[in-house]
Amino acid sequence: MSTETNSGQAAGPASGKPKLDTTGAEWLSAQQEDGSPGDVQIAFVDGYIAMRDGRFPDGPVLVFTQEEWRAFVLGAQDGEFDLD
């Protein structure tokens, strides 16, 4: 997984991932109970999954391969990231 700078270009350790431009990406988020968009946003760009905090759209972006995304989602479903 790599992170991205405000310019929309991926940055970080050499992970074999290309520099990903999310400038024109369509960001998706789940709706909260009150109907407002959720804070976590994802976008599908060039075969990768990008994730950001919608409250700070110019902030860092996490970039996942499809395999990394699957492992992340399965871990979340299994409670791997639960704080309690």
Secondary structure by P-SEA (a helix, b strand, c coil): cbbbcccccccccccccccccccccbbbbbbccccccccbbbbbcccbbbbbcccccccbbbbbcaaaaaaaaaaaaacccccc
